[in-house]
């Protein structure tokens, strides 16, 4: 997708997402958006674009760490329930309860009994959420094996993105077919009418972000909410306040000025 076209449409969609957020706040709606898919499929970068201009007090990103020893003794979905939205909130889940159907299944982090119990309970759990009024949207980001490996290699040599590459990510190359089977089985059991899966082709990141954001907006029955007018009052006349001497404070050194001086001097 051409960069100029992408950037123009991106900012338009982000403005509409802000409108959608305002409607969620006013209406008291509850929205959960699940981002799942293979490693390096573009989930995180899409979440970043979706949330870029959103109010973080209204739109929360949930990315849970590895479950603790205590987590492992609880009902599986119990770990996620506290992160569900209250009225007027949006939750973007960077991976979700579907860890059990994907990485936990493929890497052997859960038992066969736990896995099959999840496939049975997940549709029930999600129907309960939807029945209670939560808008639940599930997106699967699909990437080809060639593009996935290219993205892994680019992360390996990039110190700013090296943290995105974990040992499990690398193993996903050798377990490509295992992940494919796990995904197919997951869809068979959890692609339900109340909460269907929507697949996002993500070899082209620009295209996938635009497609996902546009689809998300089409699935939320929002209306534009006119913001309440805000009047900035005139500043009152000085009332005799005197600021303490600046040398009483720990002022951050002006490193920016050092850079400017160095630049102007040709250093």
ChimeraX attribute file (.defattr): number of C-alpha atoms within 10 A of each C-alpha:
attribute: neighborCount
match mode: 1-to-1
recipient: residues
	/A:1	12
	/A:2	8
	/A:3	9
	/A:4	9
	/A:5	10
	/A:6	15
	/A:7	14
	/A:8	10
	/A:9	14
	/A:10	19
	/A:11	13
	/A:12	11
	/A:13	18
	/A:14	21
	/A:15	14
	/A:16	18
	/A:17	22
	/A:18	18
	/A:19	19
	/A:20	20
	/A:21	25
	/A:22	23
	/A:23	20
	/A:24	24
	/A:25	17
	/A:26	12
	/A:27	14
	/A:28	13
	/A:29	20
	/A:30	22
	/A:31	25
	/A:32	21
	/A:33	20
	/A:34	22
	/A:35	21
	/A:36	26
	/A:37	22
	/A:38	22
	/A:39	23
	/A:40	23
	/A:41	25
	/A:42	26
	/A:43	26
	/A:44	18
	/A:45	13
	/A:46	21
	/A:47	19
	/A:48	11
	/A:49	17
	/A:50	22
	/A:51	17
	/A:52	13
	/A:53	14
	/A:54	20
	/A:55	13
	/A:56	13
	/A:57	8
	/A:58	17
	/A:59	22
	/A:60	19
	/A:61	16
	/A:62	16
	/A:63	12
	/A:64	14
	/A:65	6
	/A:66	7
	/A:67	10
	/A:68	8
	/A:69	8
	/A:70	8
	/A:71	13
	/A:72	11
	/A:73	9
	/A:74	10
	/A:75	9
	/A:76	17
	/A:77	15
	/A:78	11
	/A:79	15
	/A:80	14
	/A:81	9
	/A:82	9
	/A:83	15
	/A:84	19
	/A:85	19
	/A:86	15
	/A:87	17
	/A:88	18
	/A:89	21
	/A:90	27
	/A:91	21
	/A:92	22
	/A:93	24
	/A:94	18
	/A:95	18
	/A:96	18
	/A:97	18
	/A:98	20
	/A:99	13
	/A:100	22
	/A:101	23
	/A:102	23
	/A:103	20
	/A:104	15
	/A:105	20
	/A:106	20
	/A:107	14
	/A:108	12
	/A:109	13
	/A:110	15
	/A:111	12
	/A:112	11
	/A:113	8
	/A:114	16
	/A:115	18
	/A:116	14
	/A:117	12
	/A:118	22
	/A:119	19
	/A:120	13
	/A:121	16
	/A:122	19
	/A:123	18
	/A:124	13
	/A:125	13
	/A:126	17
	/A:127	18
	/A:128	13
	/A:129	18
	/A:130	15
	/A:131	11
	/A:132	10
	/A:133	13
	/A:134	20
	/A:135	19
	/A:136	20
	/A:137	19
	/A:138	19
	/A:139	18
	/A:140	22
	/A:141	23
	/A:142	21
	/A:143	21
	/A:144	13
	/A:145	13
	/A:146	10
	/A:147	15
	/A:148	22
	/A:149	17
	/A:150	12
	/A:151	15
	/A:152	20
	/A:153	14
	/A:154	14
	/A:155	17
	/A:156	15
	/A:157	10
	/A:158	10
	/A:159	10
	/A:160	9
	/A:161	12
	/A:162	14
	/A:163	10
	/A:164	14
	/A:165	17
	/A:166	11
	/A:167	7
	/A:168	12
	/A:169	17
	/A:170	14
	/A:171	11
	/A:172	20
	/A:173	17
	/A:174	10
	/A:175	14
	/A:176	15
	/A:177	12
	/A:178	17
	/A:179	21
	/A:180	14
	/A:181	13
	/A:182	18
	/A:183	18
	/A:184	11
	/A:185	15
	/A:186	18
	/A:187	16
	/A:188	11
	/A:189	15
	/A:190	22
	/A:191	15
	/A:192	14
	/A:193	9
	/A:194	17
	/A:195	17
	/A:196	14
	/A:197	17
	/A:198	15
	/A:199	15
	/A:200	22
	/A:201	19
	/A:202	24
	/A:203	19
	/A:204	13
	/A:205	17
	/A:206	19
	/A:207	15
	/A:208	22
	/A:209	23
	/A:210	21
	/A:211	14
	/A:212	21
	/A:213	19
	/A:214	17
	/A:215	13
	/A:216	17
	/A:217	16
	/A:218	10
	/A:219	11
	/A:220	16
	/A:221	10
	/A:222	18
	/A:223	14
	/A:224	12
	/A:225	15
	/A:226	9
	/A:227	8
	/A:228	6
	/A:229	6
	/A:230	6
	/A:231	6
	/A:232	6
	/A:233	6
	/A:234	6
	/A:235	6
	/A:236	6
	/A:237	6
	/A:238	7
	/A:239	6
	/A:240	6
	/A:241	6
	/A:242	7
	/A:243	6
	/A:244	8
	/A:245	7
	/A:246	8
	/A:247	7
	/A:248	7
	/A:249	8
	/A:250	7
	/A:251	8
	/A:252	6
	/A:253	8
	/A:254	8
	/A:255	9
	/A:256	9
	/A:257	10
	/A:258	11
	/A:259	12
	/A:260	11
	/A:261	12
	/A:262	11
	/A:263	10
	/A:264	9
	/A:265	8
	/A:266	7
	/A:267	7
